[in-house]
Amino acid sequence: MTAKTRQEQIDDALRKLHAVVEGVKASVVVNRDGLLVAAMPAGNDEDVLAAMSATLVGLAERTLGRLDQGSLERLLVEGEESVMVAYPAGRAMLAVMIGKEHKIGPLLYAASVTAKDVAQVLAS
């Protein structure tokens, strides 16, 4: 059996996240420059989500650093219709959008696990 590529492993992690958390609209893995690494589902404005989430995470990290408050653990943005949560994932980050009508607790747990999985894949 052939070993999976990094891309396949990251795609699998995103598929699993969508399968275990009800209401996930979209998820992306983005490098620190805002370039898309992986997205689910494809064709869902993933480039915009990738660039904007990378910008928000970068700003949050600089703010925490400037205020001497340690490293970013997660970023949560709540809108009228959805919630976006972003987690650092090693050399990249994971951003996930969920419909506001869904419970966020399962997403917070599953996204943190997925971010750790992505970081491990990218470190290998």
C-alpha positions in Angstrom: 0.0 0.0 0.0 1.3 3.4 -0.9 1.9 6.0 1.7 -0.4 9.0 1.5 1.0 12.4 0.4 0.8 15.4 2.8 -2.0 16.8 0.6 -4.0 13.6 0.9 -3.5 13.5 4.7 -4.6 17.1 5.1 -7.6 16.6 2.8 -8.6 13.5 4.9 -8.3 15.6 8.1 -10.7 18.2 6.7 -13.1 15.5 5.5 -13.1 14.0 9.0 -13.8 17.4 10.5 -16.8 17.9 8.3 -18.1 14.4 9.0 -17.9 14.7 12.8 -19.2 18.3 13.3 -22.7 19.2 12.2 -23.1 22.5 10.3 -19.6 23.1 9.0 -19.9 25.4 6.0 -16.3 25.5 4.9 -12.8 24.8 6.2 -9.4 25.8 4.9 -5.8 25.2 5.7 -3.7 28.2 4.8 0.0 29.0 5.0 1.2 32.1 6.9 1.2 34.1 3.7 -2.5 33.5 3.1 -1.9 30.9 0.3 -4.4 28.1 0.2 -3.1 24.6 1.1 -6.4 22.7 1.2 -10.1 23.5 1.3 -13.4 21.8 1.8 -15.7 22.1 0.0 -13.8 23.3 -3.1 -15.2 26.2 -5.0 -16.8 27.9 -2.0 -14.8 31.2 -2.1 -12.0 29.3 -0.4 -9.4 31.8 -1.6 -11.2 34.7 0.0 -11.6 32.7 3.3 -7.9 31.7 3.2 -6.6 35.3 2.6 -8.9 36.9 5.1 -8.4 34.4 7.9 -4.6 34.6 7.5 -4.9 38.4 7.8 -7.0 38.1 10.9 -4.7 35.6 12.5 -1.6 37.6 11.7 -3.2 40.7 13.2 -4.2 38.7 16.3 -0.7 37.3 16.7 0.9 40.7 16.4 -1.6 42.2 18.9 -1.0 39.5 21.5 2.8 39.8 21.0 2.7 43.6 21.3 0.6 43.4 24.5 2.9 40.6 25.8 0.0 38.2 26.2 1.6 35.0 24.8 0.9 33.0 21.7 -2.4 32.8 19.9 -4.4 29.7 20.9 -7.5 30.4 18.7 -9.3 33.2 17.0 -13.1 33.3 17.0 -15.2 35.7 14.9 -18.9 35.7 15.2 -21.2 37.2 12.5 -25.0 37.3 12.1 -25.1 34.1 10.1 -22.0 32.1 11.0 -19.0 31.7 13.3 -15.4 31.4 12.1 -12.8 29.8 14.3 -9.1 29.7 13.4 -6.3 27.7 15.0 -2.6 27.8 14.4 -1.4 24.6 12.8 2.3 24.6 12.8 3.6 26.4 9.7 0.0 26.9 8.6 -3.4 27.6 10.2 -6.9 26.1 10.1 -10.0 28.2 9.6 -13.5 26.7 9.9 -16.9 28.4 9.4 -20.0 26.9 11.0 -23.7 28.1 10.8 -24.6 30.1 13.8 -27.6 27.9 14.5 -25.3 25.0 15.4 -23.5 24.2 18.6 -19.9 25.6 18.7 -18.5 23.3 21.4 -18.1 20.3 19.2 -16.4 22.5 16.5 -13.9 24.0 19.0 -12.8 20.5 20.1 -12.7 18.9 16.7 -11.0 22.0 15.1 -8.3 22.0 17.8 -7.6 18.3 17.1 -7.6 18.8 13.4 -5.2 21.7 13.7 -2.8 19.5 15.7 -3.1 16.8 13.0 -2.3 19.3 10.2 0.7 20.6 12.1 2.0 17.1 12.5 1.6 16.3 8.8 3.3 19.6 7.8 6.2 18.9 10.3 6.9 15.4 8.7 
